[in-house]
């Protein structure tokens, strides 16, 4: 799935809402970013299912995917991911079968097993907390997306025969092991939970079994990104992300705040440690720093693809952040891939 050994690069977007902004504007910004991403050479554009999280507007994931796909022409659009235990597998197969039919060859279905919400929302969604059921749910979903068998009584229509590419997402070794056993591509959520990144990748590659979906392991790693014209500019802009992660820890709304000159006095030492731990693989800096940090990350992980998330307050600066990453990956991609 790599092209000439050069790592691919993609975007994960949560339709972030600014402080003082609106959901409608967040959706417009998301589509604008997708249009730019297509021109800049990004491979795919994913949105993720979250519930009861003011500041994150991507709850109706499949609806938003359709809206984005309609405003692009070649960009792959998908979920990063849909939280499968929140839904009947048949419904997801029908939704993504519909999307694949409308936008053939451009839809991805990344799935995870977390609720993507708090306990109250999980109960409202009737989230299935039985971990042992997840492999069965994945197998059921794959079966619905495969060609219908003779005599099959329950068919995803649309969905059957669309063979929408399914990815397993995770922040632990559980999904890595399951992705390896099922021969599926694996995306690790290192953009917010990097602690087990290397262990999960190693276990996935070591136990991968070729399948009808994939003949060799394929790893995507999530990367928090704040790229700007200088290191100092990037460090300042990154305070928006730091504040947002701090609010997540404090269970406060996740609207994107404007950047600060300093985080001093805003967090405790314990909170700072937790936030910085969540952002351990973050790439923050000017173009040269971004290039060096990406080179190091690719050397360490050997990732086939990086998926960037960059929730900055100013939309124009957010666009520039992704543009810098694209420039680095395109102009230095081959040397980056050869560095590990």
Secondary structure, DSSP 8 states (H G I E B T S, - for coil): --BTTB-EEEEEE--B-BTT--HHHHHHHHHHHHHHHHHHT-SEEEE----S-TTB--SSHHHHHHHHHHT-SS-EEEEEEEEGGGS-HHHHHHHHHHHHHHSTT-EEEEEESS-SS-HHHHHHTT----GGGHHHHHHHHHHHHS---TT-SS--TTTTT---EEEEEESSHHHHHHHHHHT-EEEE-TTT-GGGHHHHHHHHHHH----SS-SS--EEEEEEEEE-SSHHHHHHHHHHHHHHHHHHHTT----B----S--TTTS-HHHHHHHHHHTTT-EEESHHHHHHHHHHHHHHH--SEEEEE---SSHHHHHHHHHHHHHHHHHHHHHHHTT-
